[in-house]
Amino acid sequence: MDEILKGAIDLHVHAGPSTAKREVDAAEMLKEAMAAGYRAFVVKDHYFPTMMSAQLVEKHIGNGTCKVFGGIALNNSVGGINVKAVDVAHTMGAKIVWMPTVSAKQHIDGHKGHFIGSGNSSVPEKPMVYIDEAGNLKPEVIELLEYLVQNPDIILATGHGSPKEIDALIRKATSMGVQKIMVNHPFYLIKASVDQIVEWAELGAYIELNACVFPPSKYGVTPYDIVKEILERISVHQLLIDSDFGQAGNGSPVQGILTFVNNLMKDLHVSKEDINIMLKENPAKLLEL
């Protein structure tokens, strides 16, 4: 495997078990990550907390070279924006709390019909919007942010909400003192403008560049021109490279991130030094490694 992956940290891996078929489970992902020289990765699931699988595979399969972390996504399946669920997840080592993803109205509207990631789930999602008609965050979100201020080791990820929701969230979170904010693929599904993305980075949020939404991924519908503009306008010290891979039929998350990184270096002339900052140094700061 390419030397550029030595020390890589992937904050966005959809490894099974899950409701949907996955390309790899957490154990298979760990084996691939260790072989590639990863330092860590985070297992994400839309419907169920992932700390259990993360801890078990690291303990029983790991060799000490690669850490495995989990988190919780605040969708209907865990009661929505539920501080009690977050607190319990935190006591079990959760590193990332994702705002609504599959339950977000923005996500549901963007996936007309059946979302493949829901597997055979038969109970429909109740669309979630976490701002009121005036654009203010709902009380349960304020309660969550207060919790995160008191527990600064947790990363707040913005999930699949609308640009208006995410903007309100980031502005309030930063004003309250939330330390770690990660913006999930704002140019894909979220449909934020580059100007908005720049503003969020200026407020201190880290912007995710995830390999999954760029060619030649199965879900690669986002043009590289967007990455080029983001790299021109936002410091690499506020950017994160991760995979967002794991979907069945989409190939290895390790290979996916390697292809993306190689394309950035070849097509956009991104230096190895900048790749290292976005793929290794910035994620390490967020995970406190």
ABEGO torsion letter per residue (X at the ends): XBAAABGBBBABBBBOBBABBBABBAAAAAAAAAAAGBABBBBBBAABBAAAAAAAAAAAABAGABBBBBBBBBBAAAGEBBAAAAAAAAAAGBABBBBBBAABAAAAAABBEBBAAAEABABBBBBBBABBAAGBBBAAAAAAAAAAAABAABBBBAEABBAAAAAAAAAAAAAAGBABBBBBGAABGAGBBAAAAAAAAAAGBBBBBBAAABOABAABABBAAAAAAAAAABBAAABBBBAGBGBBGAEBAAAAAAAAAAAAAAAAGBBAAAAAAAAAAAAAAAAGX
